[in-house]
């Protein structure tokens, strides 16, 4: 069971440290209305949302640094 708890803690910490809590919550809400995410469990949804918002964050950061 410990690895599940680690996942929740690490995800929450990383999202908060990057200042992406609002984006993460918005992504989860968006996923609630999409059929392709309908049968995913909570951990799968969180993992997908985390990966997506962090990827978008680093794209924005690198794009900003180029300008």
DAQUITA-V647226 format. One line per field, one symbol per residue. phi: phi as a letter, one per 30 degrees, with the letter a starting at -180 (. if undefined). psi: psi as a letter, one per 30 degrees, with the letter a starting at -180 (. if undefined). burial: 1 if it has 24 or more other ideal C-beta (glycine too) atoms within 12 Angstrom, else 0. Layout:
phi = ???
psi = ???
burial = ???
This chain:
phi = .eddddeddddeddddddicedddddddddddccddcecddedddddddeedddddddddddddddd
psi = fefeeeeeeeeeeeeeefhgeeeeeeeeeeffgkefgegkleeeeeeeeeeeeeeeefeeeeeefe.
burial = 0000000000100110000100010011001000000000000011111101110010000000000
